[in-house]
Amino acid sequence: MGIFSRTRDIVAANFADLVEKAEDPAKMIRMIILEMEETLVEVRASAARTIADQKEMRRHIAKLEGLQASWTEKAELALSKDREDLAKAALVERQKATDMADQLKAEVGVLDDALRASEEDIAKLQTRLREARTKQSSVQTRLESANNRVRLREMYAGAKTEDAFSRFDVLERRVDDAEGRAEAMGLGVQKTLEEEISDLRASDRVDAELAELKRRLNANSNREG
């Protein structure tokens, strides 16, 4: 079942209230716009049928007016020939054509009123459709902003970030231990060339591991952003 039952409901609708009460605001706005577009198509189709009916009636009116002129001419001819009976019969037929033309003109007038009402409805629907699309754009912008804030908060306060920094702490502690051992071993003892080179290699491995962890963290942050 649709949100609206007729054009009047759409014109009187409070979009803000409908959106605020909806569980999924974006979905509600899409539904509103879809139903409004469908209603607009229906109103335009109805207006098109009204215009077509008017054109057909005006063609009939033109034919009837031509028929009236023809019967008038025939009545005049009959009178000129002293055939009053024929003239009277011709005038009766002319009156029938006149009555039919008047009836069609009245129906055209009714259709004129209906067409004006349709034009007003179309204008109102178009205005409300623009409002709904503007509202849709606003809601989408707000949702995108909210999602971006969530991602940013996860980046600087999320579990992944906390875990990464805890690993940094462990690695830095390992560096501290390695440096401490190196310094302790060097107290009062002259290191051999082989020992000094070995210490450099150990320090390089820790530094490389720390650099690789930082690289992965930066890559993950860029993908999430």
Secondary structure, DSSP 8 states (H G I E B T S, - for coil): --S-SSHHHHHH--HHHHHHH-SSHHHHHHHHHHHHHHHHHHHHHHHHHHHHHHHHHHHHHHHHHHHHHHHHHHHHHHHHTT-HHHHHHHHHHHHHHHHHHHHHHHHHHHHHHHHHHHHHHHHHHHHHHHHHHHHHHHHHHHHHHHHHHHHHHHHHHSHHHHHHHHHHHHHHHHHHHHHHHHHHHHTT----HHHHHHHHHHHHHHHHHHHHHHHHHHHHHHHH-
